[in-house]
Amino acid sequence: MKIRLVETCGACPEQYDAMLDGKCVGYLRLRWGWFTVTCPYVGGKVVYEKQTGDGLAGMFEDDEQRKKQLKKAKKAIKKWIRAQR
């Protein structure tokens, strides 16, 4: 299962749509230092959340943190998809 992230906003908030086979399966958003992942989209079930900073930035503070959190988000989305089957 290969989930592709499409960045829809680069900052304030940093956000992504998670796509699988051309269909949106998740929404990722970082705002005020709080990262949330909902499935299948906005207003759906929160499958992952993490405080990532001091709340001043509307985006991840560094690329390493971004990579780590996006990887965890994809894992949580995959788990949610499997539970729906």
Beta strands, then each sheet from edge to edge (+ up, - down):
strand 1: 4-10
strand 2: 14-20
strand 3: 23-31
strand 4: 34-39
strand 5: 45-51
sheet 1: 1+ 2- 3+ 4- 5+
end
